Amino acid sequence: MQTMTTFLKISVLIFSVYGLDASASDADESSLLAKPPIPVKPTEAPPTPASAPDVASALAALMAQRGSAPAPPAPVDIAADLAVLKEKASKPEAAQSESEALDPELATVQIRKQYVPVLDKEGKTSAYKTAYFGNIHIGAPTAQDFTVVFDTGSAHLVVPSVRCESETCKKHSRYNSSKSEIHQNVEHDGTLLPPGELSKNQVSITFGTGVVKGSFTQDNACLGKSSAEATMGSGLGCSRVNMVVAEHMSESPFSLFHFDGILGLGLEALALSPTFSFFGQMVNQRPSMQPRFAVFLARTDQGESSISFGGFEKSKAAGDVTWVDVAKPELGYWQGQIKRVRIGDVVLDECADGSCHAIFDTGTSLLGAPRQALKSMHALLQRDQITALNGIGDGEGQVSEDAMAEASTRDCREQEGSKLIFEMASGVDLQLEPEDYFRPKPFNMTVPEHDGAWKLTCRSLLLPLDLPEPIGAKTFILGEPVLRKYYTVYDWSTRQVGFALADHSMDVSGEGAIGAPEQNSMLPGAPLRAPRRDVEAPMIAV
């Protein structure tokens, strides 16, 4: 008799994050932002919950087999851990000052940038897609290594399964549960299943440019590459967590990038259940660890980007960390309420009533703006570089060929322009400069009411968003440009996001980006040039 499988559908909104303008087709756009999972009823009665495995004993036994059995660890008092978190949440200022006064023991993972070219109809590169990813390992005693995107816009750990035989999956490392003696199958709601029993449910995660389908398992997942000291799944950066193992991954976009999967860091409301939250489980299982993680993006491809768990590195902040309260935490996003948006001295009408919000998303490499506000934002941000009312020549209203050629090679990100300021309701201003929001190459545009007239104009690189409820149409997505300028800290217990200007003065030289464009490329998504020491972007506390 054939067993019926129930698919749980999780809609995932995909947005352009790679330098396509508002007229670009949605088919060319990609990025992740997950909706909360839609609850479903199993087709059969749920299985009887199995008792939780004694992981500590299992690990001790495995170590004993290797001749180095450790003393059994003290039991984890989950109730006490939650009480500690609740106390911290009730005293956010005290918790923050304590964090900033101490030098916490951090688990830090280096993350690497990859560029993937976007081809036009003629097969020429028209823009670049980008992603940042780092290393994790799963299982014991044989650790399995993976690369993942650390994504604040979703909330599940997803890796390919060895059962996925497609060419797309074969390009990546695939998870094999038989290699992990401490894994256990689970139900979609986190219920542990008896040994040998599999869930009759699967999850289907749909992206704008692809789809992932998979089942569920529980294992130990650890930050960084595996090593002789970190093969037992019990180090500082480890978490016992439920995860999705993908048995189907569509060719686009997963065959394009090197990363194997996604490690979601969104709040628990975005997950199938709290036990699917990697960082939530890490916080619960390690009460001595600060319930924070922090993201640092290097300014150029030569710098080293990283994500830290258990606090933040003061050396990466050029000033004090100031905090934005998470709005609507029941939705699961790291988002804040916007008091208003200013471009120079002009207040954007669409957000003047304080009804706009901003989601801080490490999985998005552009700025996303509500479509209803896009036209006015483009108009206020653009800067004309040269105007030819009567074409090319030496006459009145004309420009010379040399002047046109010079203007066409200017990098708009190095030109003057208005500041784009997001005034957050929590009293923090996030300021962006032209290098953060302009497309590199000037646009050739017609001049209204002048036949044959044209101009070269620097235009903003904003992604048009049409977000449905409950997210809302007046929501911005603040991706890489904001996360590069500001060192961001995510506090799990207080539900706050901290911002400090990132200190790029001592950027450590890293491995370099994968597939980086040619130096001085002017295509959308191309990297920034050498630092401009004359530009400052102070954060203002209002």
N, C-alpha and C positions, 0 to 999 in steps of 0.2 A: 504494500500500500504506500502510495506516495505521500510524503510529509509536506504539509502546507507551510510555507514560510511567509511570515508577515513582515512587510517592509515599513519601517518608520521613516517618514520623509522629513528631512530637515532642509528647509529652503535656505539657500545661501545667496545673498545679494552680491553681485559682482559689479565693480565700478572700474572705469578706466583710471589707471594710475600711471600711465606711461607716456604722457605727452601728446595726447590726441585732443584737438580742439573741440568746441561744442558741436561742430557740424559733423564730427566723425561718427561713423555708424557704431551701434552698440556691439556689433559682431567683432569689432577690432579691440574691444576694451576688456580688461580683466583685473580683478582684485577681490579679496575676500572680506565679507562682513556678514556674519551669520545671524539668522533669526533664531529666537528661542525654539527648541524642538517642539513639534506638534505631538501632544500625547495621543496614544492609541491604546486600544484594548487588545490584549493577546487573544488569538483565536481559540486557545485552550486555557484551562485553568493554570495559573502560575505554578511552577514547581515548588516543592517544599524547600524552604531555605536550608542550605547546608551550613554547617558550622564553619567558622572562619579558620583557615589553615594556620598552624602555629609556625609562622615564618621564621621567627627567631630560632626556634629549635631546628627547623630545616636547614637554616644557614649554618648553625653550629655543627650539625651533623656533616654537612658538606665540607666544612673546614676541617673537621676531625679526620675525614677521609684523606685530607691533604696533610695531616700531621700537625695542624696548628689551630686547634679548636680554641676559640676565644671564650672568655667568661660570658655567660648569658646576659644580655642587656636588661636593664630595668624595664618593667612593664610600662607601657604608655597609658597614662590616665587621661582619656579623651575628655571627660567631663571637666577635669582640672584645666586642660588646655583651653577649652572653650571659655571657661571662666576668666582665664588670663586675657584672652582676646577681647572678651566683653569689657573687661576693666580698662584695657588699652583704648578701646573704641570710645569709652566714656570720658577719657582724658587725652584727647588728641594732641594738645599742645605739649603736655608732659611727655607723651610717648615720642613726639618728634624731637624734643630737646635732648632726651636721653639717647635717641638714635644718633643725633648729630654730634653728641659729646663723645660717643664711644667709637672705637675702630672695630666694627663687627667682623667676624669671620665670614668671608663671602665665598660663594661658589660662583665663579665667573667663567663664562663661555665666550670665546672669540667668535664673532659672526662675520661672514664673508659675503661680499656683494657679487651678484652675477648680472650681466647684461645679456639680453636676448634681442636680436634685431627684429623689428616689425617690417615686413616687406610690402611694398605697394604692388599694384597690378602688373607692373613691369619687372617685378622681381628685385627692385632696388630698395635699400634700407631707407625707411622714412622716419623711423623713431626707434626707441629702445624700451623694452620692458626690463624691469629690474626686480630683484628680490634679495633679501638678506637671510642667511641661514647658518646654523652652527651644528655642533655634534652632540649626540646623546648616545647612550647604550642601554639595552634592555635585556633583562633575564639573568639567570645564574644557574649553574656555575659557568656556563659558556656565554659570555656577553656577546650580544649582537649589536653592531654599530650602525647608526643611522645619522643622516643629516636632516634637519627640520627647520622650517620657518617658525620663529617664535612670534606668534600672532595674537595681539591683544584684542582682535576683532572676532575671535571664535573661542571655543572652550573645550575642545576635545583633542586628545593625542591620537593622531591618525598615521599609521604606517602601512605599507603594502604587505600583503600576506603571501607566504610561499605558495598558497593555493591559487594565486593569480598568475596565469600563464601567458598573459598578453605581452606583446613586445614592449609596451609602455612599462609594465611592471618589471619586466626582465632588465630594464635599464637601471633599476634601482636595487638597493639592498632590500630584502624581503624577510619579514618576521616569520620564524619557524618555532611554534610553541613547543615542539618536541625537544628542542635544544635547551629549554628552560625547565628545570625541575621544580621551580616554585610558582609557575603560572597556574591559573585556575580559570575555567570558563565561567562567565557571568551572564545574567540576563540584562536586557536593555535598561532596566531600572536599577541595576547594581546588585541585584540578588545573586549570591554565590550559588552555583549549581553543583550537584554531587559529582564526584570524579567520573569522567567519561561521558557526562551528559552535555549536549550542546543546546544552545538557545535555538528556538524555532523562529526567532525574530532576526531581522537584519535591519540595518540602517541604510538609507539612501540619502546622500548629501549631494545636492544639486548646485552646481556653480553656473555662472553665466556662460562660461566657456568649457564646461566639463562636468563630470559626475563621478562620484565615488560611492561604491556599495560595499558593505562589509559586515562583519560580525563582531562579537565582543569577547574580550579576555581581560584578565587581571594579571599584572606582573609588576616587577620592580623596574622603574625607569630612572636613569641617572644622567646627570649632566656631564658633558665632555666625552672624549674618546675612552674606550675601555683600556685598562692597563692591568699589570699584575696585582696592583694594589686596589683596583676597583672592578674586580670581576665578580664580586659576591652581591652586588646590588644593595649595599648598605652604607655607602659613603655619605659625606656631607650633603651632596646635591642629589640625593635619591628620594624617590617617592613611590610608595606602592599605590598603584592607580589602575582604574579600569580604562581601557582604550579600545579604539575601533581599528580592527585589522581589515584592510581593504582587499576585497577579492575581485574588484573591478575598478580600474582607473582609466578614464577616457584619455585618448591620445593628446588632446589639447585641454589644459596646458601642461599636463604632467610629464609629457615626453620632452618638453622644451627645456626645462630647468634641471639642474643637477640635484636639487634637494629631494629626499625620499618622501618626506611627509610633513605634517604640520603639528606643532605643539601649541594648542590654544591656551591663552592666558586670560581670556575674558572671565567675568564673574560667573558664579555658579549657576545663575539663572539661565545662562546660555547652554548649559550642559544637559544631557539626558537625565543625569542625577548628580549630586555633589561628588559622588565617588569617581566621576569621570574627570574631575578637575585636578590637573597635575599639581598646580601650586596650592590649591585649597587643601589637598591631601598632604602635601609637604608641610604646610603650616600646622595642620592638626597633628601630624606625626612627630614634629620636631618643635616642641613648645619653646625651647631655648633660642630658636632662630627668629630673627626679626621678620615679621610678616610683610616683607617688602621685596620688590624686584625693581631693577633700574636699567634703562636702555641708553646707551651712548653710541651715536653714529659719527664716525670720522667725517671731517669736512671734505676730504679728497679720497680718491681711490688708493693713495699710498698710505693712508692712515689705517689704524686698527680699530674696528668697531667691536662692541661687546655688550653682553647682557649679564647682570649680576643678580644673584638671588641671596636673600638674607640681609639686605641693607643696600647701601650705595657707596660709591667711592668718592670721597670728598675731592680728590685730586682732579676729577673730571668735571667739577662744577666751578665756574668762575665767580660765584657768589653764593648767597644764601638760597636755600630751597624755600619757595613759598607754595602754598597749597590751594588747590581747587577742589571743592567738594563734588563728589560724583552725584549727578542728577539722575533721577529715575533708576536707581540701582536694580530695581526689580526686572529691568529689561536685560541686564547682564553686561552692559557696555561701560567702558571707561569713558564717560562723557560728562561734560560740565555745561551749566547754563551760561549763555552769553547775555551780558547786560546790553551791549550794543557793539556794532562793528563800525570802525572809522577807516576811511581812506584819506590820509592827510587830515584835514579839518572837517571833512564831509562825513556826516553820519548816514549809514545805509538805512534807508527807510524800512526795508523789510525786517530789520531786527531792532528798530528803535523802541518797540514796546517790550523788549526783554523776553520775547517768546522763542528765540533761536537757541539752538544747542550745538555743541561740537563734540564729536567722537574722536578720541585720540587712538589712532590705529597704526600699529607697527607693520601691518600687512598692506599698507597703501603708500605708494611713493609719490603721490601728488596731493594737491589741495582740492577737495571736493566742495562745491558750493551749490546751494539750492538753485534749481533752474530758474525760478522766478526772480532771483537776484543777480543772475549771471550777466545779463545785458548791461545793467547799470554798473556792475563791478568792472567789467571789461572797459567800459567807457571812462570810468574814473581812474583806472590804473594805467591805461595805455599812454605811451609817450611817442610823439612824432619825431623821427630823426631827420627827415628831409622831405620837402614837398615840392612837386613840380606841377604847377598849374598849367604850364604850356609845354610840357615835355622836356626833351633833352636839347641843350644848346646854350648859347651865350646871351640870348635875348632876355627881355623882361619876363619874369615868371618861369624861366627855364633853369635847369641845373646842368652842370657839365658832366661829361661821362666820368671824369676822375672823381668828382664829388659823389656821384651815384655809386661808383665802385667802392669808394671808401666807406660810405654809409652802410652798404650791403654786407660788409665784412665785420661790422661792429657786433660784439657780443652784448646783447641787451641786458644780460645779467650784470654787466659792469657799467651800465649807464645810470644816470640819476633818475629818481622816480619817487612817488609818494610812499609813505609807510602804510602798510596794511596792518591794522591793529584790532585784535580781538579783546575787548574788555569783558573779562569774565565776571560773573555775578559775585564770585568769592573775593573780588578785589585784586585780581592779578591781570595785568595786561600782557598779551603775547604779541610782540611786534615782528613783522616781517619786512625785509628790504627787497629791492628789485631783484637781487640775485636769488631770492627765495621763490619768487612767483613769476618771473618773466620767462618766456620761451627764449632760447638763445638767439635765433635768427630773426631779423626784422621781417615783418609781413609787407608785401606789396599790395596796397589797397587803393581803391578808387576814392576820389574826393567828391562828396555829394555836391550837386548843383554846379559842377564844373566839368563840361564835356572833355573827355580825354585827359583829365588831370589825375595824378596819382601821387602816392606818398609811401615812404617806408616808415613803418610804425612798429614799435615794440609792444607786444601784446602779452597779457597774462596767460599763464598755463593753468587754467582752472578746469576742473572736471564737473560737468553738469550732473546734478543728482535729482532724482525723483523718488524719494524714499516714502514708502507707504507707512500708515499707522501700524503699530504704535510708535515707530521711530519718529515719524513726522516729516513733512515736506520742508520744514524750516531747520534742517539739520546739516551742519558742515561736517566734513571728514578731514581731519588735520593729520596728514601723513608725514612722509619723509622730510619735507621742508621745515616743518615745525620741530620734528624729532631730531633733526640734525642741528638746528640752532640751539635747542634747549635740551639739557640733560633731564630726562623725565624719570620720576620715581613713582611707583604704584604701590600704595599702601592698602593691603588686603583687609586689615582690621578696622581702620578708620574710614574706608571707602573714600580715599582722596588720591589725587594725582599731584605730585610735586614738580615744580619747574625751577630750574636754575640755568642761566646761560651756560652753554657747554664751553669748557676750556679746551680749545683746539691748539693752543700755543705750543703744547708739548705732545702733539699727536705722535703716537708710537708707530713706527713703520711696520706694516703688516705684510701679509702674503700678496696683497694686491687683488684687484677685482678680476673676476673671470669674464672673459669676452669683452673687455673694456674697449670702447670706441677709440679711434685714432685721436691723438692729441689735437686739441683745438677743434674738435668736431662741433658743429653748430646744430646738430639734429636734436629734437626733443628727447629728453632723457639722458643727454650727454653729461659727463661729470663737470663739476665746477673746476675752474682753473686755480692757480696758486692763490693762497689767502690774501685778502685785501685788508691790510693792517689799519687802514684809515677809516674803516666802517665799524661802528658800534651799534648794537641793538639792545639798549637797556630794557629791562623788565620793570614796569612801573607798578607799585602797589598803590591803589587808589583809596 
